[in-house]
Amino acid sequence: MRPITLSVIVITRNEAHNIAGCLSSVAFADEWIVVDSNSADGTQDIARQFGAQVVATDDWPGFGAQKNRALARAQGRWVLSIDADERVSDELAASIRRVLAADTSGHEAHAFSQVEPAQPLGYELSRLSSFCGQWMRHGDWYPDRVLRLFRREAGRFSDDLVHERLIVDGAVGRLAGELLHESMPTLDNAIDKMSRYSAGRARDKVRADVRGGLASALAHGLWAFIRCRLLRRGCLDGRLGFVLAVYVAEGPTIAT
């Protein structure tokens, strides 16, 4: 068997409408690992039909811990972590292939030897997100740099319940191409997601003993609106750019 060069990891819950498109966009990988949390809509069956290894879990430990479960199953030299509502564009796929080729070229006999010091051990991707059906190319959501591609032994996820971070022990580069994030098709979806993420973020703050008052929250919200709408030119996204600035001011600061 040839060595596994790239593993794709995805965590899911009721993503039957997304998972096929997600996995199809990374069909060039060597293995796909889907860790699913009690889906009741056929997500697991669709992922298995694609060829993914599906791990079913009954509990929900939070985003960070769940992604570490998926990472623990990965066998690839490199790992790409994506969400079910994300798609790898053709240009980004080509960039990822170049990273893999540069890492293995000339080292066939030592497929798992150490990477040359000059090569990063992780890569940030430029994520382009949609909001209520419109791609948002300005404001706080673009360019949204997300660290997702990494050497398996060099990366791990933080234990945050939401807004987990990928921690890479080494240099980090950036790749050309966009990670397309089909997020929040309606305003109702956006409000529902903000409510769920805010609850998890509050629990993270309690766990970390982080405190703040009403004045601090209002000041943060006002600054977030000004930054998103004016300083980062969210006004160029039109009416939905204004709605997004209000959304950012009230809750998340990044596309989730």
N, C-alpha and C positions, 0 to 999 in steps of 0.2 A: 504494500500500500504506500502511495506517495504521502509525504508529510502534509499535514493540514497547515496551510499558510494563513488563511483568514477565517476566523469565526465571527459570525454575526449573532449578537444577543439581543433579545427583545423581551420585555415583560408586558403582560396583557391582562385585561379583564373585560370581557364582552366587547371584543374588537373584531367580530366577524365581518363587519363592513370595511375594515381597514387592512387586516392582516395579509390578505392575498396580494394587494398592491404593494405593501411594504416589502414583503419577501421577494416579490418579483423584481423589485428595483435593485436587489442585492443578489440576484441569481448567480453572479460571478464568484461568490464566496464558496468556500469548501465545506462549511457546515453552518447550520442555523439552529440556534437554541432558543426556544420559547418557554419562559417560565410563566405559567398562567395561574391566576388567582380566582378560582371558582366561577369561571365563565359558564353561562347557561345559554349561549347563542350559537354554538358551533365553532367558536374560535379554535379550539383544540383540534377538531377534525380537519378544518381547513389548513391549519399549519402542518399537520401530519401528512396530508395529501401533497403538500408542496415538497415534503422531504425533511421537514424540521424535526429535531428531537424536542418533544414536548414534556415538560415537567409540571405536573399539577400540584398546587399547594392549597391547603385549606385555610391557612392563617394569612394575615396581612401585617408584616413587620415594618412596613414603610418602604418608600421608593429605594433608598440607599441599600438597605439590607436585602431587598428582593433582587436588585441588580447584582449584588455580590453573590447571591445564590446562582444566578445565571452565569456570572463570570467563573465561578468554581467549576462549572460543567464544561467550559470552553477548552478546547485542545489546540487551538491555532497558535501559531507564532505571533500573529497580530489579532486584535479583537476590535470589532466595530460595534458600538452600542447605539442603537436607534430605537425610537418609539414607533408604535404601530401606526400612528398618523403621520409618519415622516416617509419621504421617498428620496432616494439617492438619484440625483440628476445624472445624465450621461457624462457631462463634463467632470463632475465629482467622481464618478465611477472610474473614469480614465486617470484622474489624479491618484486615486487609491491604488490602482493597478501599478502605476509608476513607482509608488512607495514600495510595494511588495517586490517588484522587479529589482529595484535598486538594492534592497536588503538581501536578496537571495542570489543575484547574478554573480557568477564566478565562485559560488560556495556550495555547489550541488552536493559535494561529499560531506559537507558540514552544515547541513540545513539549519541547525539550531545553534550555530556558533554565535559569538557575541557580535552585536552590531558595531560597525565602525563608529568611533567616537563622534564624528561630525554629523551623523544622522540622528535626528530627533527620535525620542522614544514615544512621543505622542504628537497628535496633530489636531488643531482646531479646524472646524468646518464652519462655513458661513451659512447660517440658517435663514431662509426666507419664509416667513409665515403669512398665512392668510387670516383675515379677520372679517367675519360675516361675509365671506365670499370674495374678498378683495385682497390681493397681494400687497402687503405693507412694506414699501421700499424706503421709508423714512421713519423718523421718530425713534423711540427706544427699542423698537423691535428689529431694526436693520442698520448696519449689519449685526446680527446676533451671533457672536462667536461662541461656539460650543465645542468643548474638548470631547471627542468621541472615538477617535482611532488611536490605538496605543498598543505597545508591546505587552503581551499578556502578563509577564512576570513583573512589569514595571508599574502596573496600574491597579487601583482599587477605588471603590466608591465610599464616600462618607456615609455615616449612619443616620443622616437627617431623614425625618419622616417625609418631607417634601423638599423640593429644590436641592436635592442631593448634588454633590460635587464629585467629579472624577479627579482623583489625585494621581499624578504621574511622577514617579521618581526619576526625573531626567529632563533633558531639553525638550521643548515643545515648539513645533513649527505650525505652518498654516497651509491649507490646500486650496487650490483653485476649484471653482464649481460650487454649486449651491445644494444644500440639504433642504428639500421642499417640505414645509410643515403645514399640513392641511388642518389648521387648528380653528376651533370655534366657528362652525358654519353659520350660527345664528347668535343674536345677542343673548337669547335665553341660555344657550350653551356657555357663553362667556360668563354670565352671572352665576350659573351653577358651578362652573369650574373655579371661579374666584372664591365662592363660599367654601368649597371643599378644600382648596389649597390654603386658604386663610386659617381654617381650623387646624390643619396639620402644622402650619408655620407657628401658630400660637402655642401648640404643644411643644414644638422644638424650643421656643423661647423660654417656656416654663422650665423645661428640662435643663436648659443652659443658664437659668436664673437671670435672663435678660429682662429689664423693666423699662417702662416708658410711660409718659403721661399723655393727656389729651392734647396739650399744646404742642408736644413733640410730634404727635401723629398728624396734626393739622399742618404744621410746618413742612413735614415730609411730603404730605400730599400736594401742597401748593407748589413746592419745588419740583416734584415729579411731573406735574402738569406743565409747568413752564419749560422744563428741560425737554420733555417729549414733544410738545406742541410747537415751541419756538426755537430753542437752541439746536435741536436735532431735526428741525424742519418737518415736523409731522404735519404742518399745515399743507404741505405739498400732496398729502394723501387725501385731501378733500374732506368731505363731511365725515367719513369714517375715521379720518385722521384725528378729528376732534373727539369723536366717541372713544377712540382708543386712548387718547390722552387722559380723558376722564376715567376710563377703566384703570389705566396705570396708576393714576393718582389715588384711586380708591383701594388698590390691592397690589397685584403682582407687578414687578418691575421688568420682567422678561416674559417672552412668549413661553407658555408652559404646555 
